[in-house]
Amino acid sequence: MKAIKNWKNKIENSIDKGVSTVEEIHQSIASTPFESIEKVKVLNNLALNTKKVQANIIGTVYDTIRSVNKTIGNYVDDVMVR
């Protein structure tokens, strides 16, 4: 049973790390157009605000994915205890 729990933990941690890596890449790619637009003085504030909103939305999506991963891991733990 311990081997199964270790295997489950490795999978859960791998998914979490993978999601974080993908989020980092996604955030970087998504912010690129705003960095160019920020250079236009009249659009600077709009670009900054839009960039922040977008980053928050992207972050929320990946936080949700990590949360689902954790919930499934907890469920598997509960099932293994029974």
C-alpha positions in Angstrom: 0.0 0.0 0.0 2.9 2.4 0.8 4.3 1.9 -2.7 0.9 2.8 -4.2 0.8 6.0 -2.1 4.3 6.9 -3.1 3.4 6.4 -6.7 0.2 8.5 -6.3 2.3 11.3 -4.6 4.9 11.3 -7.5 2.1 11.5 -10.1 0.4 14.3 -8.1 3.6 16.3 -7.7 4.6 15.8 -11.3 1.2 17.1 -12.5 1.5 20.1 -10.1 5.0 20.9 -11.4 4.0 20.5 -15.0 1.0 22.8 -14.5 3.2 25.4 -12.9 5.7 25.2 -15.8 2.9 25.5 -18.4 1.4 28.5 -16.5 4.8 30.2 -16.5 5.2 29.8 -20.2 1.6 30.8 -20.9 2.0 34.0 -18.8 5.2 34.8 -20.6 3.7 34.4 -24.1 0.4 36.1 -23.1 2.2 39.2 -21.8 4.4 39.7 -24.9 1.9 41.8 -27.0 1.2 44.0 -24.0 4.8 44.8 -23.6 4.8 46.3 -27.1 1.6 48.2 -26.5 2.8 49.6 -23.2 5.5 51.5 -25.2 2.7 53.7 -26.8 2.2 56.4 -24.3 -1.5 56.9 -24.8 -2.1 53.1 -24.5 0.2 52.5 -21.6 -2.3 52.5 -18.7 -4.9 50.5 -20.7 -2.2 47.9 -21.6 -1.0 47.6 -18.0 -4.5 47.1 -16.6 -5.5 44.6 -19.3 -2.2 42.7 -18.8 -2.9 42.5 -15.0 -6.5 41.3 -15.6 -5.3 38.7 -18.1 -2.6 37.5 -15.8 -5.1 37.1 -13.0 -7.5 35.1 -15.2 -4.7 32.8 -16.4 -3.5 32.4 -12.8 -7.0 31.5 -11.7 -7.3 28.8 -14.4 -4.1 27.1 -13.4 -4.8 27.4 -9.7 -8.1 25.6 -10.4 -6.2 22.9 -12.3 -3.8 22.5 -9.4 -6.8 22.4 -7.0 -8.5 19.7 -9.0 -5.3 17.7 -9.0 -5.0 18.0 -5.2 -8.7 17.1 -4.7 -8.2 13.9 -6.8 -5.1 13.1 -4.8 -7.0 13.5 -1.5 -9.8 11.3 -2.9 -7.3 8.6 -3.8 -5.9 8.9 -0.3 -9.3 8.4 1.2 -10.1 5.4 -1.0 -6.8 3.8 0.0 -7.6 4.2 3.7 -10.8 2.3 3.3 
